[in-house]
Amino acid sequence: SRGCPFHCIFCVGRRMVGAKPRYRSPSRVVDEMEHIVGLGFPQINLADDLFTFKAEHCREVCAEIRRRELTVRWSSFARVDTVSVDLLREMRLAGCHAVSFGVESGDPGILKTIRKGITLKQVEAAVDMCAEAGMEAHASFILGLPGETPATLEATLAFAERLGTRGLNYGFHLLCPFPGTEVRENTAAYDLRIRNHDWAAYDANRALCETAAVDRDTLDAAVGRWESRFKAYLADMITRLGEGRATAEETAQVRNMERTVFLYEMMKAEVLENLGWQAHSTPDDGVADLAARTAPILPGARTAAQLHPHLELALANGGLLRETEGGRVRWRWRDYL
């Protein structure tokens, strides 16, 4: 955004006409949100990286949600220099629970190089404003940007950790130079070396390129340390859940993550497609039978008991559909989205 040569996302709230954003009407935006809620989805993310850029439009969307008394939990992207406590409070009243900021780096020089157009003070102020408004603040950082050195890398890691003590949830990605972007077409000018051209690896989770001062292994190690800490955090939360010490919010977070992983693994393995028609061998609605057939197919030590409640919820929410014919049953995913 604002001249950044790396990536931009434009989605629900706006459409781009040349270099100028054309905002869609608040009623159209909320029409779509209302439709999605009607399909049974409990949460929506407004994937417009500048949703708060035009404050009045943001306020009108929030007002329309409240006018319709639409009950939905949603989140959005934003720039740190386009939020205020008042605006965040209005979003919170309309059901928004979290705002995600693309911070990219904790080094002012790198922010200038990538033409991000923000300052570290603005980042800190945005995090504090979210806390004051009762909003969750999330931030993403990109490691391996042009000009990255061991010093700038440590500055970014330290900046994120410091803001974490003030309530920021954060994560790290690695520069992913897609074809057609300025950073890929001018690697020499940006002092970058692309080391991997396998498109299957372009998920921003492992280092694909390096700078003169920081190699791929160093970048991967930095992300690896953060991932290890995050996994330890999750493991502790799961332990407390098993001991009955987890909060309701933590319990919901763990269950949602488990459900997401299970269902993703089922879709990736095309479990339902490969099962076809099966004899209905259990006296219940067939979910127990489906869980028993599915668990051995999935990676890891999966059990039918672990999978069963997630399939029950998917069936109740309408994401999982059951067809019966005589004593047989066939399962499929709802496919019109």
N, C-alpha and C positions, 0 to 999 in steps of 0.2 A: 504494500500500500504506500501511497505518497511517493512514487518513484522507486520503490524497492525493486531491485533487479532479480529477485529470487523467486517469490511465489505470491499469488494473491488468490483469495477465495471470494466469490460473489454469489450469493444464493438467495435465500427467501426474501429478504427485505428490499433488494434493489435489482435493477438491471443496468448494464453499462451501455451507453450510447457514445461511441468515440471515447473520449477521456472523461466524460461527465456522467455521474450517476443519475439514473432516472428512477425515482422512488415509486414503488407500487403503492396503491392506496391501502391505508390501514385496514379497511374492510375486506379487501382481497386477501391480505396476509392472514387476518384472523379467520376468514372463511376456510382457508387451508388448514389452519391450526384446528379449527372446530371439526373439520372432516377427519383429520388424523386422530383426534380424540375419539371420534365416533367409531373408528376402527379398532379401538381397544388399547391404543398405545398410552402408557401412563406418563410419558415424558417426551418432550420435544426439544431439539437443539436448533436454534436459529443460526444457521451456518453462514451468516453475513459478517465478514470480519470488520465491517464498519457500521454495525447496527446502531451504535450510539453516536455516530458522527454528526448526524442531523438530529439534535436533541428533540426538536418539535415533532418530527416524524416518529421517533421512539416513544414520546409521550402519548401520541395519538394512538399508536398500536396498543399501548398499555391501557389507555382509556377505553378502547373498543373491547378489549378482553374483559374488563371489569363491567362495562355496560351490558355485555351479553351474559354476565355471570358465568363465564366459562372457567371451570375448575380444571386447571392443568399445571403441572410442574414443568417449567421450562428453563433453559439456559441460553446464553448467547455469547458471541465474541464481541470484543470491544478494543479500542485503542486506549492506552492509559491517559492520553491527553484529551479525551472526549467524554469523560465521565465526571459527575459531581455527586455529592451526597444526596441531594434532592432527586436527581434523576434515578439514581440507584434505588432510592426508597420507593419511587413510583413503580419501578420495575418489580421490586420485591412484592408490593401490594398486588401486582397483576399476576403473581405466581412464579416469577423468576427467582431461582435460588442460587444461581452461580453465574459468574462472568469470567470468561477466559481471555487473557491478554497474551499477545505475541510479543515477548520482551526481547528475545533472541540472544542478547549478550549483556554481560555486566561490565563491559569495557566501553567507555565513551568513544574511543577511537574507532572501534569496529562498528558501533552504531552509526558513526558518521560515514564510514566507508560504504556500508550497505544502504545508506540514505533512508534510515528508519525514521528519522525526524522526531525522536523522543529523547528525553534525558533520564538519567537514573533517579533524579529527584522526583520526576513525574511518575515513575514507576512506584516509588515508595509512597507517594501521596495517594495514588490510586488504590494501593493495597490497604492503606489506612482508611480511605473513604468506604471501601467495601465493608470493612470491619464495623465502621460506625453505622452503616446502613443495614447491617445484619445480613450481608450478602457473602457467599463464599467467593473467594478470589483464587483463580487458577492462572498459571503462567507457563508458557513453553519457552525453552531456550534452545538455540541451535549451536552446536559445537562444530568447530572446523570451518568457521567462516573466514573469508579473506583477511589476512593479517593476524590469524590466530598464532599465539606463541604460548609457551608454558605459563608465562605470567598472566596473559589475558584469559587463558583457560582457568587458572586458579581463581582469578578475579570473578569470573562468571559463576563458578561453583560456590565461592564464598558469598557472593551477593544473593544467590538463590537461597542458600542456607540461612543467611541472616534474615531475609524476608520470611522464611519459613517459621521463624520464631515469632513473627507478628501475624501469623495465621494464613500465610500464602501456601497453597498446594501447588507444587511445581513438578515439571518433568523435563527431560532432555531428549532432543533428537539430534541427528547428525545431518550436515549439509547434504542435500540430495539434488544434484545438478541435472535437472531434466533437459532434454533437447529443446532448443528454441529459447531458453533463458539466457540472459546476458552473461551470467556467471559461467555457463558452460561454453558459450561461443567465444568467450574472451578469457580463458583460463590463465593465459600467460600474464595478462594485465592484472589479474587478481592474485597472481602467485599461487595458483592451485594446480595440483596434479591429480587427474582422475585415474584411479587404479582399478576400477571395476566397471565393465560395460554390460554386465548381465542385468537385463531389465527386471528379472524376478527379484533381484536384491535391492531394488530402488524403493524401500519402504521407510527410509530415514531412521532406521533402528541400528544400522551398523555402518561403519565408516566406508565410504566409497572413494573418497579423495583425501588429500592431505595438503598441508602448507609446507613451506620450506623449513619451518621451525617445529612443526608438530606432525608426527607420522600417524598412520592409521591405528597402529597398536595403542598408542597413547590415547587417542580419542576413544577407541573401544573400551579401554581400561577405565576411563573416566565415567563413561555411561554404565559400565559394568559395576563399578563401586556403588553408584546410585541405585541400580537395579537390586543389588544385594541388600542394601538398606531397606528398600521398599518391600522386598520379599520377607525380610525379617519382621518388618512392621505387620505385614499381613499374617505371618505365622503366629505372631503374638496375639493378634486379634482373634484368629481362629482358635488358639488355645484358650483364651478367655471365654470365647463362645462355648466351647466344650465344657468349661467349668462353670458356666452360668454367670459369668462376671461381665459379659459384654453388654454394652448399652443397646437399646432398641435400634438406634441409628447404625451402630456397628454391625449388628445382626443382619439388618436389611442389606447393608453394603456387601457383606460376605455372601449372603444368599443370592444377591443379584449377580455378583461376579461368578459364582458357581454356575448359575443358570445360563449365563451368557456363554461360558466356556463349554458346557455340555451341549447346548443347542448348536453352537458353532461347529463343534466336532461332528455332531450328527449330520449337519448340512454338508460339511466338507467331505465326509465319507459317503454321502448319498445313501444313508441308511434306509430311509423310508422308500426311496425309489427302488432300491435293490431287494427289499423285503417282499414287495408286491402283496398279493392276497395271502393271508395266513389263517389257519384254523383258529377260531376263537376258543382258546382252551381254558380261560379263567372265567369265574362267575361274575366278576366285576365289569367295569366298562372297557376292559381290555388294556388299560394303561399298564397294569402290573405285568402282563404278558409282553407288552412292547418293551418295557424297561428290562425285562429278563433277556429278551432277544438282542437288545441294543448294547447293553453293558459290555459283553465280551468283545464287541467290534471296536469300541472306542479305545484310544491309547491310554496308557496309565492303568492304575489299579482301580478301575471303575466298578461299582457294584450296582445291582438293580435297586437296592434300597436308597442309594445316593441319587440315582436318576429319577426315580418314581415321582417325588414331589414336584420336580421341575416340569415333567411331562404333564402332570395333573394340572398345574397352573397354566401351561401352554394350551391345554385343551379347554380349560375354563375361560381363558381370554380369547379363544377363537383363532389363535395362531396355528394350532394343531387341529386338523380335521380328521374325523373318523367316518368311514363308509362301511356299511355292513351289507352282507348278502348271504342269506341263509345262516350257516354257522361260521361264515368267514368274515374277516375284517381287513380293511386296507386303510393305511394311514397316509396322509399327505400334508404338506405345509400350505397354508393359505397363500396364494400366489398372485394376487391382483395388485400388489404394490411393487 
